[in-house]
Amino acid sequence: MKKLVLSLVLVAGLAFAVNAQQGGQRRMMTPEDRVKQLDEKVKLTDDQKAKVTVVYTEAAEAQKKMREEMMAGGGDRDAMMAKMQKMQADNDTKINAVLTEDQKKAYKAWQDEMKAAREKAMKERQGGGGQ
């Protein structure tokens, strides 16, 4: 069960990255926000930005559809999690395909940082305090 919860947090963190709070509510990052964030980490060219925007836009549309299905009660949570994990892996593959070798290293390091931060936050929420 912990593994499933951790997977859910991992996928949700990657798929539904959250930007700054606005009026006490968080908003999901737009594909453009995500491209900007990735650009800050790996320094994308204009051509790469265009390609990555397509990847993030397609992913956002697919995620919206999946959320709507779940909200309507028409989805199996485990099946959705499997789809989300596959979609994230596919997105990573597509993004890596447009990156240079140096950018791929920076992207991987950034993903590792985000994963560690999510795991730490998960431990703290579970009362572990991360210590």
Phi and psi in degrees as GROMACS dihedral restraints (atoms count N, CA, C in turn):
[ dihedral_restraints ]
;  ai    aj    ak    al  type     phi  dphi    fc
    3     4     5     6     1   -60.5    20    10
    4     5     6     7     1   -38.0    20    10
    6     7     8     9     1   -64.0    20    10
    7     8     9    10     1   -41.6    20    10
    9    10    11    12     1   -63.7    20    10
   10    11    12    13     1   -43.8    20    10
   12    13    14    15     1   -64.3    20    10
   13    14    15    16     1   -43.5    20    10
   15    16    17    18     1   -63.1    20    10
   16    17    18    19     1   -41.3    20    10
   18    19    20    21     1   -62.3    20    10
   19    20    21    22     1   -41.7    20    10
   21    22    23    24     1   -61.0    20    10
   22    23    24    25     1   -45.4    20    10
   24    25    26    27     1   -64.6    20    10
   25    26    27    28     1   -42.4    20    10
   27    28    29    30     1   -60.6    20    10
   28    29    30    31     1   -51.0    20    10
   30    31    32    33     1   -66.0    20    10
   31    32    33    34     1   -43.5    20    10
   33    34    35    36     1   -62.4    20    10
   34    35    36    37     1   -40.1    20    10
   36    37    38    39     1   -64.2    20    10
   37    38    39    40     1   -38.1    20    10
   39    40    41    42     1   -79.0    20    10
   40    41    42    43     1   -42.8    20    10
   42    43    44    45     1   -79.7    20    10
   43    44    45    46     1   -31.9    20    10
   45    46    47    48     1  -120.8    20    10
   46    47    48    49     1    49.2    20    10
   48    49    50    51     1   -52.5    20    10
   49    50    51    52     1   137.1    20    10
   51    52    53    54     1  -106.5    20    10
   52    53    54    55     1   137.8    20    10
   54    55    56    57     1   -97.8    20    10
   55    56    57    58     1  -165.9    20    10
   57    58    59    60     1   -58.5    20    10
   58    59    60    61     1   150.3    20    10
   60    61    62    63     1   -71.8    20    10
   61    62    63    64     1   143.4    20    10
   63    64    65    66     1  -131.9    20    10
   64    65    66    67     1   116.1    20    10
   66    67    68    69     1    59.6    20    10
   67    68    69    70     1    32.0    20    10
   69    70    71    72     1    83.4    20    10
   70    71    72    73     1    -6.8    20    10
   72    73    74    75     1  -112.8    20    10
   73    74    75    76     1   145.4    20    10
   75    76    77    78     1   -93.9    20    10
   76    77    78    79     1   151.4    20    10
   78    79    80    81     1  -123.6    20    10
   79    80    81    82     1   149.9    20    10
   81    82    83    84     1   -74.3    20    10
   82    83    84    85     1   144.3    20    10
   84    85    86    87     1   -70.2    20    10
   85    86    87    88     1   140.9    20    10
   87    88    89    90     1   -77.6    20    10
   88    89    90    91     1   164.6    20    10
   90    91    92    93     1   -56.0    20    10
   91    92    93    94     1   -37.2    20    10
   93    94    95    96     1   -65.7    20    10
   94    95    96    97     1   -39.7    20    10
   96    97    98    99     1   -61.4    20    10
   97    98    99   100     1   -41.5    20    10
   99   100   101   102     1   -67.0    20    10
  100   101   102   103     1   -39.0    20    10
  102   103   104   105     1   -63.5    20    10
  103   104   105   106     1   -44.1    20    10
  105   106   107   108     1   -59.7    20    10
  106   107   108   109     1   -44.3    20    10
  108   109   110   111     1   -62.7    20    10
  109   110   111   112     1   -44.5    20    10
  111   112   113   114     1   -64.8    20    10
  112   113   114   115     1   -40.2    20    10
  114   115   116   117     1   -59.3    20    10
  115   116   117   118     1   -39.0    20    10
  117   118   119   120     1   -64.1    20    10
  118   119   120   121     1   -29.5    20    10
  120   121   122   123     1   -87.3    20    10
  121   122   123   124     1   -36.8    20    10
  123   124   125   126     1  -123.1    20    10
  124   125   126   127     1     0.0    20    10
  126   127   128   129     1    56.3    20    10
  127   128   129   130     1    77.8    20    10
  129   130   131   132     1   -78.6    20    10
  130   131   132   133     1   149.2    20    10
  132   133   134   135     1   -80.8    20    10
  133   134   135   136     1   169.1    20    10
  135   136   137   138     1   -60.9    20    10
  136   137   138   139     1   -40.6    20    10
  138   139   140   141     1   -63.1    20    10
  139   140   141   142     1   -43.1    20    10
  141   142   143   144     1   -63.7    20    10
  142   143   144   145     1   -40.7    20    10
  144   145   146   147     1   -58.4    20    10
  145   146   147   148     1   -43.6    20    10
  147   148   149   150     1   -62.3    20    10
  148   149   150   151     1   -44.7    20    10
  150   151   152   153     1   -66.9    20    10
  151   152   153   154     1   -42.5    20    10
  153   154   155   156     1   -69.4    20    10
  154   155   156   157     1   -33.9    20    10
  156   157   158   159     1   -60.1    20    10
  157   158   159   160     1   -41.3    20    10
  159   160   161   162     1   -61.6    20    10
  160   161   162   163     1   -44.6    20    10
  162   163   164   165     1   -60.6    20    10
  163   164   165   166     1   -49.5    20    10
  165   166   167   168     1   -67.4    20    10
  166   167   168   169     1   -34.5    20    10
  168   169   170   171     1   -67.4    20    10
  169   170   171   172     1   -45.4    20    10
  171   172   173   174     1   -62.1    20    10
  172   173   174   175     1   -40.9    20    10
  174   175   176   177     1   -65.0    20    10
  175   176   177   178     1   -42.5    20    10
  177   178   179   180     1   -62.1    20    10
  178   179   180   181     1   -40.5    20    10
  180   181   182   183     1   -65.7    20    10
  181   182   183   184     1   -42.9    20    10
  183   184   185   186     1   -66.2    20    10
  184   185   186   187     1   -40.0    20    10
  186   187   188   189     1   -66.0    20    10
  187   188   189   190     1   -39.9    20    10
  189   190   191   192     1   -60.9    20    10
  190   191   192   193     1   -43.8    20    10
  192   193   194   195     1   -61.7    20    10
  193   194   195   196     1   -43.7    20    10
  195   196   197   198     1   -64.5    20    10
  196   197   198   199     1   -41.5    20    10
  198   199   200   201     1   -62.5    20    10
  199   200   201   202     1   -42.3    20    10
  201   202   203   204     1   -62.2    20    10
  202   203   204   205     1   -40.8    20    10
  204   205   206   207     1   -62.8    20    10
  205   206   207   208     1   -42.7    20    10
  207   208   209   210     1   -66.5    20    10
  208   209   210   211     1   -42.0    20    10
  210   211   212   213     1   -64.6    20    10
  211   212   213   214     1   -31.3    20    10
  213   214   215   216     1   -80.6    20    10
  214   215   216   217     1    -2.2    20    10
  216   217   218   219     1    78.8    20    10
  217   218   219   220     1    12.5    20    10
  219   220   221   222     1   -98.0    20    10
  220   221   222   223     1    13.9    20    10
  222   223   224   225     1  -127.8    20    10
  223   224   225   226     1   147.3    20    10
  225   226   227   228     1   -88.1    20    10
  226   227   228   229     1   121.5    20    10
  228   229   230   231     1   -56.7    20    10
  229   230   231   232     1   -44.8    20    10
  231   232   233   234     1   -64.2    20    10
  232   233   234   235     1   -39.8    20    10
  234   235   236   237     1   -65.8    20    10
  235   236   237   238     1   -40.1    20    10
  237   238   239   240     1   -64.3    20    10
  238   239   240   241     1   -42.0    20    10
  240   241   242   243     1   -60.4    20    10
  241   242   243   244     1   -42.4    20    10
  243   244   245   246     1   -63.0    20    10
  244   245   246   247     1   -42.0    20    10
  246   247   248   249     1   -63.0    20    10
  247   248   249   250     1   -43.4    20    10
  249   250   251   252     1   -63.2    20    10
  250   251   252   253     1   -43.2    20    10
  252   253   254   255     1   -63.7    20    10
  253   254   255   256     1   -42.3    20    10
  255   256   257   258     1   -65.2    20    10
  256   257   258   259     1   -42.9    20    10
  258   259   260   261     1   -61.2    20    10
  259   260   261   262     1   -42.3    20    10
  261   262   263   264     1   -65.1    20    10
  262   263   264   265     1   -41.4    20    10
  264   265   266   267     1   -62.9    20    10
  265   266   267   268     1   -42.2    20    10
  267   268   269   270     1   -63.1    20    10
  268   269   270   271     1   -42.5    20    10
  270   271   272   273     1   -61.5    20    10
  271   272   273   274     1   -43.5    20    10
  273   274   275   276     1   -60.6    20    10
  274   275   276   277     1   -41.2    20    10
  276   277   278   279     1   -62.2    20    10
  277   278   279   280     1   -44.7    20    10
  279   280   281   282     1   -64.2    20    10
  280   281   282   283     1   -41.5    20    10
  282   283   284   285     1   -66.4    20    10
  283   284   285   286     1   -46.2    20    10
  285   286   287   288     1   -60.0    20    10
  286   287   288   289     1   -29.8    20    10
  288   289   290   291     1   -65.2    20    10
  289   290   291   292     1   -23.8    20    10
  291   292   293   294     1  -100.4    20    10
  292   293   294   295     1    -4.3    20    10
  294   295   296   297     1   -92.5    20    10
  295   296   297   298     1   152.6    20    10
  297   298   299   300     1   -77.6    20    10
  298   299   300   301     1   171.7    20    10
  300   301   302   303     1   -61.2    20    10
  301   302   303   304     1   -42.6    20    10
  303   304   305   306     1   -64.6    20    10
  304   305   306   307     1   -40.6    20    10
  306   307   308   309     1   -64.8    20    10
  307   308   309   310     1   -38.0    20    10
  309   310   311   312     1   -60.8    20    10
  310   311   312   313     1   -40.5    20    10
  312   313   314   315     1   -64.4    20    10
  313   314   315   316     1   -43.6    20    10
  315   316   317   318     1   -65.5    20    10
  316   317   318   319     1   -39.6    20    10
  318   319   320   321     1   -62.7    20    10
  319   320   321   322     1   -45.1    20    10
  321   322   323   324     1   -63.6    20    10
  322   323   324   325     1   -42.9    20    10
  324   325   326   327     1   -62.1    20    10
  325   326   327   328     1   -41.5    20    10
  327   328   329   330     1   -64.5    20    10
  328   329   330   331     1   -43.6    20    10
  330   331   332   333     1   -60.8    20    10
  331   332   333   334     1   -41.9    20    10
  333   334   335   336     1   -63.5    20    10
  334   335   336   337     1   -39.7    20    10
  336   337   338   339     1   -62.6    20    10
  337   338   339   340     1   -45.1    20    10
  339   340   341   342     1   -63.8    20    10
  340   341   342   343     1   -40.1    20    10
  342   343   344   345     1   -63.4    20    10
  343   344   345   346     1   -45.6    20    10
  345   346   347   348     1   -62.1    20    10
  346   347   348   349     1   -40.6    20    10
  348   349   350   351     1   -65.5    20    10
  349   350   351   352     1   -41.2    20    10
  351   352   353   354     1   -64.9    20    10
  352   353   354   355     1   -42.3    20    10
  354   355   356   357     1   -63.7    20    10
  355   356   357   358     1   -40.6    20    10
  357   358   359   360     1   -63.7    20    10
  358   359   360   361     1   -45.0    20    10
  360   361   362   363     1   -63.1    20    10
  361   362   363   364     1   -38.5    20    10
  363   364   365   366     1   -63.7    20    10
  364   365   366   367     1   -43.7    20    10
  366   367   368   369     1   -62.5    20    10
  367   368   369   370     1   -41.7    20    10
  369   370   371   372     1   -64.9    20    10
  370   371   372   373     1   -39.6    20    10
  372   373   374   375     1   -66.8    20    10
  373   374   375   376     1   -29.0    20    10
  375   376   377   378     1   -86.3    20    10
  376   377   378   379     1     4.3    20    10
  378   379   380   381     1    89.1    20    10
  379   380   381   382     1     6.4    20    10
  381   382   383   384     1   -80.1    20    10
  382   383   384   385     1   -19.5    20    10
  384   385   386   387     1    68.6    20    10
  385   386   387   388     1     0.8    20    10
  387   388   389   390     1    68.8    20    10
  388   389   390   391     1    16.7    20    10
